[in-house]
Amino acid sequence: MKNWYLIKTKPRQEKKAKQHLENQGYVAFYPSAKINNRLVVLFPGYLFVQLNEKTQKFSPINSTKGVSYFVKFGLNFAKVPTSVIKFIKNNQQIT
């Protein structure tokens, strides 16, 4: 089953982390918008990664360039509902 998880990135390395995660076969997403003709990350220092718990491993993500760690609540990784990701994707303004 595929779920979205929240990742903390190193400062200003969202794009780098996304690229390296995608090179490893993960689906990654960081919301951005064009503000005053400048592309701005909407959640600086964070990105979302989609994982299939049965076929993909969590461990390589922590050692990926640009990634600091998985965000956790206690012992559980922070899951983000797919509906929230769809809402953000549909409402980010990139022109």
NUGU-990270 format. One line per field, with one value per residue: z, x, y of N, C-alpha, C in turn; residue number from 1. Coordinates in nm, 2 decimals, decimal comma, always signed. Example, Ala and Ser with C-alpha at 12.3 -4.5 7.8 and 13.67 -1.06 7.14 Angstrom:
n_up (+0,78/+0,71) .
n_east (+1,32/+1,28) .
n_north (-0,57/-0,22) .
ca_up (+0,78/+0,71) .
ca_east (+1,23/+1,37) .
ca_north (-0,45/-0,11) .
c_up (+0,78/+0,79) .
c_east (+1,32/+1,29) .
c_north (-0,33/+0,00) .
seq (1/2) .
This chain:
n_up (+0,00/-0,09/+0,07/+0,17/+0,31/+0,55/+0,51/+0,65/+0,52/+0,46/+0,51/+0,25/+0,06/-0,07/-0,35/-0,43/-0,27/-0,36/-0,62/-0,58/-0,44/-0,64/-0,83/-0,71/-0,73/-0,59/-0,54/-0,51/-0,37/-0,35/-0,26/-0,45/-0,55/-0,78/-0,69/-0,72/-0,96/-0,89/-0,81/-0,53/-0,25/-0,08/+0,17/+0,33/+0,39/+0,40/+0,24/+0,06/+0,04/-0,14/-0,05/-0,10/+0,13/+0,12/-0,09/-0,10/+0,07/+0,38/+0,49/+0,31/+0,25/+0,46/+0,43/+0,20/-0,02/+0,08/+0,25/+0,58/+0,79/+0,85/+0,95/+1,26/+1,48/+1,79/+1,79/+1,53/+1,18/+1,02/+0,85/+0,56/+0,45/+0,13/+0,02/+0,11/-0,01/-0,28/-0,27/-0,22/-0,45/-0,65/-0,58/-0,57/-0,72/-1,00/-1,26) .
n_east (+0,08/+0,06/+0,18/+0,20/+0,47/+0,62/+0,92/+1,20/+1,42/+1,76/+1,87/+1,74/+1,76/+1,56/+1,51/+1,73/+1,72/+1,48/+1,54/+1,75/+1,61/+1,42/+1,59/+1,65/+1,42/+1,20/+0,89/+0,87/+0,78/+0,76/+0,58/+0,55/+0,54/+0,49/+0,59/+0,60/+0,74/+0,93/+1,03/+0,91/+0,95/+0,69/+0,67/+0,93/+1,22/+1,10/+0,96/+0,75/+0,73/+0,65/+0,58/+0,58/+0,51/+0,54/+0,71/+0,92/+1,20/+1,25/+1,49/+1,71/+1,64/+1,70/+1,98/+2,01/+2,12/+2,07/+1,85/+1,74/+1,59/+1,32/+1,01/+0,86/+0,60/+0,62/+0,70/+0,61/+0,62/+0,55/+0,26/+0,09/-0,22/-0,34/-0,54/-0,48/-0,23/-0,32/-0,49/-0,31/-0,14/-0,33/-0,38/-0,15/+0,02/+0,18/+0,31) .
n_north (-0,12/+0,22/+0,51/+0,85/+1,03/+1,25/+1,44/+1,58/+1,82/+1,91/+2,25/+2,46/+2,26/+2,12/+2,07/+1,93/+1,70/+1,59/+1,53/+1,34/+1,14/+1,07/+0,96/+0,72/+0,59/+0,66/+0,84/+1,18/+1,50/+1,85/+2,13/+2,42/+2,77/+3,03/+3,35/+3,69/+3,66/+3,47/+3,15/+2,99/+2,78/+2,63/+2,50/+2,54/+2,34/+2,10/+1,80/+1,58/+1,22/+0,94/+0,61/+0,26/+0,04/-0,23/-0,30/-0,11/+0,03/+0,20/+0,28/+0,37/+0,63/+0,81/+0,84/+0,97/+1,23/+1,56/+1,50/+1,52/+1,38/+1,15/+1,28/+1,23/+1,12/+1,04/+0,71/+0,66/+0,71/+1,02/+1,02/+1,14/+1,21/+1,10/+1,26/+1,52/+1,57/+1,57/+1,79/+2,00/+1,98/+2,05/+2,31/+2,46/+2,73/+2,75/+2,92) .
ca_up (+0,00/-0,10/+0,16/+0,17/+0,44/+0,55/+0,52/+0,68/+0,44/+0,50/+0,47/+0,11/-0,03/-0,11/-0,49/-0,44/-0,20/-0,45/-0,74/-0,54/-0,41/-0,76/-0,89/-0,64/-0,77/-0,51/-0,58/-0,41/-0,41/-0,26/-0,31/-0,47/-0,62/-0,83/-0,63/-0,77/-1,07/-0,83/-0,76/-0,38/-0,18/+0,02/+0,30/+0,33/+0,47/+0,40/+0,12/+0,08/-0,04/-0,15/-0,04/-0,09/+0,24/+0,10/-0,19/-0,09/+0,21/+0,44/+0,54/+0,22/+0,25/+0,56/+0,38/+0,07/-0,02/+0,10/+0,34/+0,72/+0,85/+0,85/+1,06/+1,34/+1,59/+1,88/+1,71/+1,40/+1,07/+0,99/+0,73/+0,51/+0,36/-0,02/-0,01/+0,14/-0,12/-0,40/-0,25/-0,24/-0,59/-0,72/-0,55/-0,58/-0,84/-1,08/-1,39) .
ca_east (+0,00/+0,14/+0,14/+0,29/+0,54/+0,68/+1,06/+1,27/+1,54/+1,86/+1,83/+1,74/+1,80/+1,44/+1,52/+1,84/+1,67/+1,38/+1,61/+1,82/+1,51/+1,36/+1,70/+1,64/+1,29/+1,09/+0,81/+0,88/+0,70/+0,77/+0,50/+0,61/+0,45/+0,56/+0,55/+0,68/+0,83/+1,03/+0,97/+0,92/+0,90/+0,58/+0,71/+1,08/+1,28/+1,02/+0,91/+0,67/+0,78/+0,55/+0,64/+0,50/+0,57/+0,57/+0,82/+1,03/+1,26/+1,26/+1,63/+1,80/+1,60/+1,78/+2,12/+2,00/+2,17/+1,97/+1,75/+1,79/+1,53/+1,17/+0,94/+0,79/+0,52/+0,66/+0,77/+0,55/+0,65/+0,43/+0,19/+0,01/-0,33/-0,33/-0,63/-0,40/-0,13/-0,40/-0,54/-0,19/-0,10/-0,43/-0,39/-0,03/+0,02/+0,30/+0,28) .
ca_north (+0,00/+0,34/+0,62/+0,97/+1,06/+1,39/+1,43/+1,71/+1,83/+2,01/+2,39/+2,49/+2,15/+2,04/+2,03/+1,83/+1,58/+1,54/+1,47/+1,21/+1,04/+1,02/+0,88/+0,59/+0,52/+0,71/+0,96/+1,29/+1,62/+1,96/+2,23/+2,55/+2,86/+3,15/+3,47/+3,80/+3,60/+3,39/+3,02/+2,98/+2,66/+2,66/+2,45/+2,53/+2,24/+1,98/+1,75/+1,46/+1,11/+0,83/+0,48/+0,14/-0,02/-0,37/-0,31/-0,01/+0,04/+0,33/+0,31/+0,44/+0,77/+0,89/+0,86/+1,04/+1,37/+1,66/+1,46/+1,51/+1,26/+1,13/+1,34/+1,12/+1,15/+0,93/+0,61/+0,65/+0,81/+1,11/+0,99/+1,25/+1,16/+1,13/+1,37/+1,64/+1,59/+1,61/+1,93/+2,09/+1,98/+2,12/+2,45/+2,53/+2,81/+2,76/+2,96) .
c_up (+0,00/+0,00/+0,14/+0,31/+0,43/+0,59/+0,56/+0,60/+0,51/+0,45/+0,32/+0,02/-0,07/-0,26/-0,50/-0,38/-0,30/-0,56/-0,70/-0,50/-0,54/-0,84/-0,83/-0,66/-0,68/-0,58/-0,47/-0,46/-0,30/-0,32/-0,33/-0,55/-0,67/-0,77/-0,67/-0,87/-1,01/-0,78/-0,61/-0,33/-0,07/+0,16/+0,31/+0,43/+0,48/+0,26/+0,16/-0,01/-0,03/-0,14/-0,04/+0,01/+0,22/+0,00/-0,18/+0,06/+0,25/+0,46/+0,44/+0,21/+0,34/+0,52/+0,25/+0,08/-0,01/+0,20/+0,48/+0,79/+0,82/+0,97/+1,13/+1,44/+1,69/+1,80/+1,57/+1,30/+1,05/+0,85/+0,69/+0,42/+0,22/-0,05/+0,01/+0,03/-0,25/-0,39/-0,27/-0,38/-0,68/-0,70/-0,55/-0,72/-0,90/-1,22/-1,46) .
c_east (+0,09/+0,08/+0,24/+0,34/+0,60/+0,83/+1,11/+1,40/+1,64/+1,82/+1,85/+1,79/+1,68/+1,46/+1,62/+1,79/+1,57/+1,45/+1,68/+1,72/+1,45/+1,46/+1,70/+1,51/+1,18/+1,01/+0,82/+0,82/+0,73/+0,68/+0,58/+0,51/+0,54/+0,51/+0,65/+0,78/+0,94/+0,96/+1,01/+0,87/+0,80/+0,60/+0,86/+1,13/+1,20/+0,98/+0,83/+0,73/+0,67/+0,62/+0,54/+0,57/+0,61/+0,69/+0,93/+1,07/+1,27/+1,41/+1,72/+1,76/+1,68/+1,92/+2,12/+2,05/+2,06/+1,86/+1,82/+1,73/+1,38/+1,12/+0,86/+0,71/+0,54/+0,74/+0,72/+0,59/+0,53/+0,37/+0,10/-0,09/-0,31/-0,42/-0,56/-0,30/-0,21/-0,44/-0,42/-0,15/-0,20/-0,44/-0,26/-0,03/+0,15/+0,26/+0,40) .
c_north (+0,12/+0,45/+0,73/+0,99/+1,19/+1,37/+1,57/+1,71/+1,92/+2,14/+2,41/+2,38/+2,06/+1,99/+1,92/+1,70/+1,51/+1,47/+1,34/+1,10/+0,98/+0,93/+0,74/+0,52/+0,56/+0,82/+1,06/+1,41/+1,73/+2,07/+2,36/+2,64/+2,97/+3,28/+3,58/+3,75/+3,52/+3,26/+3,00/+2,85/+2,69/+2,61/+2,43/+2,43/+2,11/+1,93/+1,62/+1,35/+1,00/+0,70/+0,37/+0,05/-0,17/-0,39/-0,22/+0,00/+0,18/+0,38/+0,39/+0,59/+0,86/+0,92/+0,93/+1,19/+1,47/+1,63/+1,46/+1,39/+1,26/+1,21/+1,23/+1,19/+1,03/+0,84/+0,59/+0,76/+0,89/+1,08/+1,11/+1,19/+1,20/+1,25/+1,51/+1,67/+1,63/+1,75/+2,03/+2,09/+2,06/+2,27/+2,53/+2,61/+2,83/+2,80/+3,01) .
seq (1/2/3/4/5/6/7/8/9/10/11/12/13/14/15/16/17/18/19/20/21/22/23/24/25/26/27/28/29/30/31/32/33/34/35/36/37/38/39/40/41/42/43/44/45/46/47/48/49/50/51/52/53/54/55/56/57/58/59/60/61/62/63/64/65/66/67/68/69/70/71/72/73/74/75/76/77/78/79/80/81/82/83/84/85/86/87/88/89/90/91/92/93/94/95) .
